[in-house]
Structures are given as C-alpha cells and as structure tokens.
Amino acid sequence: MRLAPLLLLLACGRAAPPPPVLGAAPDFRLTDQNGRTVTAADLGGQVWVADFMFTRCPSICPLLTEKLARVEGARKVSFSVDPGYDTPPVLAAYAEAHHAPWTFLTGATDAVARGFKMGLEGTDHDTHFVLVDADRKVRGYYDSSDDEALARLKADIEKINPRRSHP
C-alpha cells in the first residue's frame, strides 16, 4: 500500500500537458501603427496573443486593450476591424493613449478573422483572445470577459513558452 501515495505524489508533480493544436494561424500582410508591413511569418518563432478591436469602439475594445495589457510572456497583436478609419497614425495614437506598447495592425483583417474562425460582421467582432505558438499554430481561444479563461491563458502561455518572455 505504500505505492499508492508515491504514485499520487508523482502524478501531482507532473506538469499539465500543453494545450492542443487547434489549427494554423492565417497568413497575412498588414500595416502596423508605425507604417511598417508585418506578415504572419514575421511572428514565427514567437508565442503571441491576438485580439480584434477598433479605435472608435466606445465599449468593449478599451476593456480588451486593458485586459491584453495584463497578459505576460507572449507578444501581443491587435487587429483592427475598422481599417478604413484605423490608419497607422490613428492606431499609434490609440496605443499611446492606452499605454499599449504592442503591435496594432490594419488592412484586410476580415480575412484574418475568418482564418482564426472568429466572428466578424462590420465592426461587430468576437471578443476572445487567441493564443498562437512559435510554430504559428492556434493553441486556444479565451473569453476576455471570463477571469477563469484569462487564468487558463496565462497558464497555457507558460506551458508553451516556459523560458521566454515577449513585450
């Protein structure tokens, strides 16, 4: 009977498995808030978290930005769903006003949203964060309004990126 406590101890000490691969992140070629071209390939080799937002949003988007600011251990990438208005200077001003020193992208983001299997109709968009691993594989979707989901996001980032941190 001494074997059971040892097995329990070993099981408890075992790290939880990483989240499963749910698909590939879509390819894209967009423009960041500094006017530079950014492609999906540029994010390869990095763990990153994506969200969809727009700068004229009076409600949920500022909250998304605030919550994304608290995410650590992964690069952050915000895709504008209002590229007609959200030009690079507008995105730069938004990033500065919200103390958000990460990548904001504009351009054909509707194709990116579809590639991530995110709901998007005009500026009506999904409010989940998407976790992408260093091999550009989607590892999870996390409801930004759910504290437990955000805790899982943090844990999953650590599982797939235990030694590196990104701005």
C-alpha positions as CSV (number, residue, x, y, z in Angstrom):
1,M,0.0,0.0,0.0
2,R,3.0,2.3,0.1
3,L,3.0,2.5,-3.6
4,A,-0.3,4.5,-3.8
5,P,1.0,7.6,-2.0
6,L,4.1,7.6,-4.1
7,L,2.1,7.4,-7.3
8,L,-0.2,10.2,-6.1
9,L,2.9,12.3,-5.4
10,L,4.3,11.6,-8.8
11,A,1.0,12.5,-10.5
12,C,0.7,15.7,-8.6
13,G,4.2,16.8,-9.5
14,R,3.7,16.2,-13.2
15,A,3.2,19.3,-15.3
16,A,-0.1,19.6,-17.1
17,P,0.1,19.0,-20.8
18,P,0.3,21.9,-23.2
19,P,-3.0,23.0,-24.9
20,P,-3.8,21.1,-28.1
21,V,-3.2,22.4,-31.6
22,L,-6.5,23.7,-32.9
23,G,-5.3,24.8,-36.4
24,A,-2.9,27.1,-38.2
25,A,-2.8,30.8,-37.8
26,P,-3.8,32.5,-41.0
27,D,-1.3,34.2,-43.3
28,F,-1.5,38.0,-43.6
29,R,0.3,41.0,-44.8
30,L,-0.8,44.1,-42.9
31,T,0.4,47.5,-41.8
32,D,1.4,48.3,-38.2
33,Q,0.9,51.6,-36.3
34,N,4.3,52.7,-37.5
35,G,3.5,52.2,-41.1
36,R,5.7,49.1,-41.4
37,T,4.5,45.9,-43.2
38,V,4.0,43.0,-40.9
39,T,3.4,39.4,-42.1
40,A,2.4,36.3,-40.2
41,A,5.8,34.9,-41.0
42,D,7.3,37.9,-39.0
43,L,5.7,36.4,-35.9
44,G,7.1,32.9,-36.4
45,G,9.3,31.7,-33.6
46,Q,7.3,33.8,-31.1
47,V,4.4,32.9,-28.9
48,W,1.7,35.6,-29.4
49,V,-1.8,36.6,-28.3
50,A,-4.2,38.2,-30.8
51,D,-7.3,40.2,-30.4
52,F,-9.7,42.1,-32.6
53,M,-10.6,45.7,-31.9
54,F,-11.2,49.1,-33.4
55,T,-10.3,52.6,-32.1
56,R,-13.7,54.2,-32.3
57,C,-15.3,51.5,-30.1
58,P,-16.9,53.1,-27.1
59,S,-17.4,50.0,-25.0
60,I,-15.7,46.6,-25.2
61,C,-12.5,47.4,-27.1
62,P,-10.9,49.6,-24.5
63,L,-11.6,46.8,-22.0
64,L,-10.0,44.3,-24.3
65,T,-6.9,46.5,-24.6
66,E,-6.8,46.9,-20.8
67,K,-7.0,43.1,-20.3
68,L,-4.5,42.4,-23.0
69,A,-2.1,44.7,-21.3
70,R,-2.1,42.4,-18.3
71,V,-1.1,39.3,-20.4
72,E,2.6,38.4,-19.9
73,G,5.0,36.0,-21.5
74,A,3.8,36.5,-25.1
75,R,3.9,39.1,-27.8
76,K,0.6,41.0,-28.2
77,V,-1.0,41.7,-31.6
78,S,-4.2,43.7,-32.0
79,F,-6.0,43.6,-35.4
80,S,-8.3,46.5,-36.2
81,V,-11.7,45.5,-37.7
82,D,-12.1,49.1,-39.0
83,P,-9.2,49.5,-41.4
84,G,-11.0,52.4,-43.3
85,Y,-10.7,54.6,-40.2
86,D,-7.9,52.9,-38.2
87,T,-4.9,54.2,-40.2
88,P,-1.4,53.8,-38.8
89,P,-1.4,57.3,-37.2
90,V,-4.8,56.5,-35.6
91,L,-3.6,53.2,-34.2
92,A,-0.4,54.8,-32.9
93,A,-2.4,57.5,-31.1
94,Y,-4.7,54.8,-29.6
95,A,-1.7,52.7,-28.5
96,E,-0.2,55.7,-26.8
97,A,-3.4,56.8,-25.1
98,H,-4.0,53.3,-23.8
99,H,-0.3,52.6,-22.8
100,A,-0.3,49.7,-25.1
101,P,3.3,49.2,-26.4
102,W,2.5,46.3,-28.7
103,T,1.7,45.7,-32.4
104,F,-1.5,47.1,-33.8
105,L,-2.4,46.1,-37.4
106,T,-4.6,47.4,-40.0
107,G,-5.6,46.3,-43.5
108,A,-7.5,43.3,-44.7
109,T,-8.2,42.0,-41.2
110,D,-11.6,40.4,-42.2
111,A,-9.6,37.6,-43.9
112,V,-7.5,37.2,-40.7
113,A,-10.6,37.0,-38.5
114,R,-12.1,34.3,-40.8
115,G,-8.8,32.5,-40.7
116,F,-8.9,32.4,-36.9
117,K,-12.5,31.3,-37.1
118,M,-13.5,34.5,-35.3
119,G,-16.9,36.1,-35.7
120,L,-16.8,39.4,-37.6
121,E,-19.5,41.4,-39.2
122,G,-18.5,45.0,-39.9
123,T,-17.1,46.3,-36.6
124,D,-19.2,43.7,-34.7
125,H,-16.4,41.3,-33.6
126,D,-15.5,38.4,-31.4
127,T,-14.0,39.4,-28.0
128,H,-11.8,36.3,-27.5
129,F,-8.0,36.3,-27.2
130,V,-6.3,33.8,-29.5
131,L,-3.1,32.1,-28.3
132,V,-0.6,31.2,-31.1
133,D,2.5,29.2,-30.6
134,A,6.0,29.8,-32.0
135,D,5.1,27.5,-34.9
136,R,2.1,29.7,-35.8
137,K,-0.4,27.1,-34.5
138,V,-3.5,28.2,-32.7
139,R,-3.4,26.8,-29.2
140,G,-6.5,28.3,-27.6
141,Y,-9.4,30.8,-27.6
142,Y,-10.0,32.7,-24.3
143,D,-13.1,34.7,-23.4
144,S,-11.8,38.1,-22.5
145,S,-14.7,38.6,-20.1
146,D,-14.1,35.4,-18.1
147,D,-11.4,35.6,-15.4
148,E,-11.0,31.8,-15.3
149,A,-10.4,31.8,-19.1
150,L,-7.8,34.6,-18.6
151,A,-6.1,32.5,-15.9
152,R,-6.0,29.5,-18.3
153,L,-4.5,31.8,-21.0
154,K,-1.7,32.7,-18.6
155,A,-1.1,29.0,-17.7
156,D,-1.2,28.0,-21.3
157,I,1.4,30.7,-22.3
158,E,3.7,29.3,-19.6
159,K,3.2,25.7,-20.9
160,I,4.2,26.5,-24.5
161,N,6.7,29.3,-23.7
162,P,8.2,28.5,-20.3
163,R,11.6,30.3,-20.7
164,R,10.9,33.2,-23.0
165,S,9.0,36.4,-22.4
166,H,8.0,39.0,-25.0
167,P,6.9,42.6,-24.9
